[in-house]
Amino acid sequence: MTPLRHVRATRYAVPLREGGSMPGLVEADDLGMYVVKMRGAGQGLPVLVAEVLVGEMGRALGVAVPELVEVDLSGEIARFEADEEVQDLLTASVGLNLGMDYLPGAFGYDGSQPADPEVAALVLWLDACTSNVDRTWANPNLLRWGG
């Protein structure tokens, strides 16, 4: 596995209040935007490690996975956040966190268009091997982007 690229967070843009971990959209020093899962979230570091392992396994299998990066978050970013809950999360997440490339215009896969059978088979296989118990037809945790 290739080491993840390292970026520094320069601005916390907005919380994404989906799921229990409350990831956030963060701008980094490479001018990229990343969806960042925070080390200070309730699930802690083991979940971030699992995200990297499963993401890179998926990439090795040929599943389209957004680039994963290490995001260095400084304590200064939390000072400018008005929402107290988000400020607490940012303060607890100072240091390295996990970011994935933000895909503007992406939306959740809803089954309205059939998935490519080979991609669907790879995702099912990956889920079975990594015990992704929360993937259901109602919560596929998949995105459609750029066709």
TAFENPE-V947241 format. One record per backbone hydrogen bond with DSSP energy under -0.5 kcal/mol. NH is the residue of the N-H (numbers start at 1). CO is the residue of the C=O. E is the energy in kcal/mol with one decimal. If there is no record, write none. Layout:
NH,CO,E  NH,CO,E
This chain:
5,68,-0.6  7,70,-2.7  9,72,-2.8  10,27,-2.9  11,27,-1.7  13,11,-0.7  13,25,-2.6  14,25,-1.2  16,23,-3.3  17,15,-0.8  18,16,-2.6  23,18,-0.5  24,36,-2.0  25,14,-3.2  26,24,-0.6  26,34,-2.9  27,11,-2.9  28,32,-2.3  29,8,-2.2  31,28,-2.1  34,26,-2.8  35,100,-2.8  36,24,-3.3  36,34,-0.7  37,35,-0.5  37,98,-3.0  38,36,-0.5  41,38,-1.4  44,41,-1.5  47,44,-0.7  48,44,-0.8  49,45,-2.2  50,46,-2.3  51,47,-2.3  52,48,-1.9  53,49,-2.6  54,50,-2.8  55,51,-2.3  56,52,-2.7  57,53,-2.1  58,54,-2.7  59,55,-2.3  60,56,-2.3  61,57,-1.6  62,58,-0.7  62,59,-1.1  63,58,-2.7  65,63,-0.8  69,99,-2.9  70,5,-2.9  71,97,-2.6  72,7,-2.8  72,70,-0.6  73,71,-0.7  73,95,-2.9  74,72,-0.5  77,74,-1.0  79,75,-0.7  79,76,-0.6  80,76,-0.5  80,77,-1.1  81,78,-1.6  82,80,-0.5  87,83,-2.7  88,84,-2.4  89,85,-1.8  90,86,-2.8  91,87,-2.4  92,88,-2.1  93,89,-0.6  93,90,-0.8  94,91,-0.9  95,73,-2.5  97,71,-1.8  98,37,-1.8  99,69,-3.0  99,97,-0.5  100,35,-2.1  101,67,-2.5  102,33,-2.5  104,102,-0.8  106,103,-2.0  107,144,-1.9  109,142,-2.6  120,116,-2.9  121,117,-2.2  122,118,-1.9  123,119,-2.5  124,120,-2.5  125,121,-2.5  126,122,-2.8  127,123,-2.7  128,124,-2.4  129,125,-2.2  130,126,-1.5  131,127,-0.8  132,127,-1.6  133,131,-1.8  135,132,-1.1  136,134,-0.7  136,139,-1.2  144,107,-3.0
